[in-house]
């Protein structure tokens, strides 16, 4: 029996008058996955999340949450989704426990289950001991975000959508939210939108990148590295010229590309190089440079491109493809 994905989106389009926020967006999120939804400002991230949450209708296309069509039954979809918006609207004059009890009642939690449900989400979000009786207006930004996540968890939703959950937080607060999200892994399906790419890379099983209202990449960090930044990268420190390094490597059969270069105060070079080849290239690289007479290898380390570099490469490719297809009618992008 085929498992129904938590989220399925097919050819989703949303227009605001003459502006197109998203166009033909399609993707799936499987049960228990933590997926990062990335894109520049105005790319269509928040629009897509609002449509999935039943807050905003699509112009065309279809979306399902746990097998329920969003357009046909948005009320049922809202019961299955916990949504935390970017600007988390919390009442400053209520205590944490009062607010969460109020929100639980709005979500249909019965009187008998109310106490246990609120206690459970407060413990999950580390609010039970330190913040349950505090007035929300006195809380730090990090604890306000925890209250927002606790709110999203009320009613036992199957899917949690968080729009910029770590925005404005300091490193310690970000680490706390990361641990909280990790605790949800496998229990719930989580979709995260964030500009803090290292956090997405640490927390998410898979990444979806949107640019100019279109999905431009989807996959694990490793698969996206192979797609957008293929080859093996190394950081070298050498005494000698850049030409001597490339000549030495080419003499050993390497196809080499210098990606970055920096001259140090002692006139040695820091180089980032990309090589094509299979197997353990590090020892081969060391051997090739040690055999060279006009350069000396000081240090060598493999370099794995991070998610920020993947993101920039994916969005750059989409811009280049847009320019190549410039004969088509341009799409105006609405700010989301």
N, C-alpha and C positions, 0 to 999 in steps of 0.2 A: 504493500500500500504506500503510495507516494505521500511524503510529508508536505503539508501545506506550509509555504514560507510565512514568516511573521508579517512581512511587507512585500507586496508585489506592485510595481508601478509600470504602466505601459503607455508610452506616447503621451505623457502628461504635458499639457500646454496651458499656460495662463497668460492672458492678455489684459492690459489696463488701457482701454481705448486703443490708441495706435501703438502702444508700447508692448513689447513681449518680454515678460520676466523669465519664463522658462519655455522651452520648445522641444517636444518629442522626448521628454525625459523618461528613461526606462531603467529599472534596476530591481533587484530582489535582495532581501535580507532574511537569512535563515534563522530559525528559532535558536535562541541562546547566544547569538553572535553579538559582539560589540563592534559597531561599524562607525568609522569616522566619515563625516560628510564635509568636504573641504571645498573652498572656492574663494576668490577675491570678493571684496565688498561689491554688492550689486550683482553677484553671479546667479542668484536665484535660490540660495540655500534656505533662507527663512520662508520664502514663498512656498517652496516644496514642503517644508515641515508644517506650515499652516494648513495646506491642502490635506496632507496625511492626517492631521489632527481633527479634520472636520470643521475647522474655523473658517476656512475660505474655500469656495468652490473652484474647480478647475474650469477653464474654457472648453477644453476637450481632453480626451484621454481617460484612462481608468486607473484606479488605485484600490488595493485591497489590504486590509489589516486583519490578520488571522482568518483569512477567507471571507471577510465581510466587505462588501463594496462600499467605499466611503461615500460615493454620490447617492446610493440608494438608502443607506441607513447610517447617517452621520452620528445619530444619537448613540447607537450601539457601538460604533467605533470609538466614540469618546469614552465609553465605559471600559474599553479595552486598552486605552492609551493613557499613559501618564505624561503630561507635557509640561516642560519647564521652559518658559520663554526667556529670551536674552535679558530683557529688563524685567526682573522678577517682581511683580507687583504685590508687595507684602504690606499689611497694615501696621504702621509704627506703634499704634496704641494698644495692641493686643499682646497678651502673653503667648509664648510659643504653644503651650498645651491648649490654650483656648482657641487659638487659630486653627490648629490641626484638628481639634474636635469639631469645630465649625465646618471645616472643609470636608471632613469625613461624612458629616451629616448631608452635606450637599451632594456627595457622591453616592448616597444611598446606603451607607453603612448603618446597620440596625443598632438600636440602643444596647442590645446585649453584647454585640461584638465591638461596639465603639471603643470602649476602654482598652481592650486587648489590641485592637488594630492600631490605635494611636501609639500605644506603648511600644509595639513592635517596630514601627517606622522610626520612632525616636531612638530606639536602641540601634537600629541599623545605621542611622545617620549620626550616632554619637551625640545625641541631644538630651538623652534621658537624665543623665547625672548632672550635666553642667548648665543646661539652658532651658529646661522644661518650664520653669516659673519666671524666666526673664522676659521683659518686655522687648518685643521685636526691634523697636527703634533704638535700643541700647546695644544691639548685637553688632559684632564686627561683620565685615563683608563676607568672610569665609563662613561664619555661622548662618548668615542670611541665606547663602547659597545652600547650606545643608537643610535649612527649613524648606526651601523651594524643592529640593530633591525629595525630602520627606513627604511633602504635599503630593508630588508626582507619584509616589509609591502607594499612596492611600487607595483603597479599593482593589488592591491586588491586580493591577493591570498586567497584561501580557507583554506590552511594549512600552519602553520609556524613551521619550525624545527630549534631549537637552540641547538647547540653543545657547552656545557659549557659556558652559557651566563654570569655567575657571577665569572668566574675564575679570580683570581688576584685582585678582588675588595675589598675595605675596607667595614666594616659593614654598613656605611651610604650609600655607593654606591650600595651595595647588596639590601638594603631596597628600594632604588629607582627603581632598576630593578624589584624587586618583585611587587611593586605597578603597574609598567608598564604592567607586565604580567597579573596581576589581572584585569586590565582594558580591556584585550582582552577576558576575560572569557565569554563564551556564544556567542561571535561574531565570533571567529575563532577557529579552532582546533589547539592546540599547543602541540608539543612534545618537551620536554626538556631533555637534557642529562646533568648531573651535578654530581660532587663528593661532593658537599655541601649538605648533606642529609637533614639537618633541613630545608633548603630552598625548597627542593623538597616536603617535607612533608607539609609545609605551603602553597605551591602554587598549588599543583597538586590534581586532583580529584582521580587519580588512578596511580598505579606504576607498571611498568614492569621491572623485574630483569633478566639480562642475565649474564651467567657465562660460560666460556670455549666454547663460541659460541652457547650456547643453552639457551632458555628461561626456567628459573627455578621457576619463581613465577610471578603472575599477579593478581592484585586486589586492593581494597582500603586498606589503612593502617589498618583499623579495621579488615577486613577479613584476611589480612596476619598475624596480631597478633594472631588471633584464629587458623590459620593454623600452624604457625611456633613456636609460643610462647604461647601455651594455658595455661589456669589457671589464677588465681588471684595473683597479686604480691603486697607485702606490705614491707615498710621499717620500722623497729622497732629499738628503742633504749631501752635496758633492762639492769637492774642490776641483774646479775646472769650468769650462765653458758649456753652455747649453748645447752647442753644436757637437762638442766632444761626447756628450752623453748620448745624444740621438744617433751619432755615427757608430758608437760602440754597441748600442742595442740593435741597430739595423744590421750591423755586421754579423750578429748572431741570429739573424732571421726574425727579429721582433718587428711588428708593426706598432709604432709608438707615436703618441700624440701628447704634446705638452699642453696641459690644461691650465696650469697656474705656475707663475715663476716669481721669485723674490730674491733679491740680492741682500745678503746679511752684511753686518758691519765688518766682519772679517773676510769679506769678498767671496765667501762660499755661497752656493746657491741652494735655495729651497725650491724643489720642483714637485709638482703634482703631475703624474704621467698616467696615461691610459694605454694599456697593452691588450692586444688580442692574443688569445692562446688558451690552452687547456692544461690541467694539472697544476702542480705546485710551482707557480711562477716566481715566487719569492727567491728560492735558491738559484733558479736560472738567472734571475736578474742580478743577484749578487755576483755570480760567477762571471757574467758578461762584463760587468763594470770593473771587477777585479782584474780582468785580463786586459783592460784598456790601459794604455801607457800615458795618456794625456788627461786623465781625470781620476780622482780618488773618491771612493764612496765613504762617507762619514756615518750615515745612518739610513735605514730603510724601514718603512712600516706600511702595511696594507691600509687602504682607506676605503671605507664603505660609504657611499653617498647616503645622506640622511633624507628624511621625508621632505624637508624644505627644498632640497635640490630636485627631488622627483617632482614635487609640486610645480616648481618653476619650469622644469623641462616639459611637463605635460601641458601647462597653460601656454607656454611659448609655442609648442607645436600647434595647438588649436588656433592661436593668433595667426601663425604662418599659413595654416590651411584656409583660414578666413580670407587672408589677403590673396591667396592663389585663386580662390573662388569669388573674387570681388565682382565678377560679372553678374552674380546673383543679387537679388534685392537684399540690401542690408537690413539686419534686424535691430530695432531699437530696444535697448535693455532698460527696464525699469529698476530703480534702486529699491532693494528689499531690506 
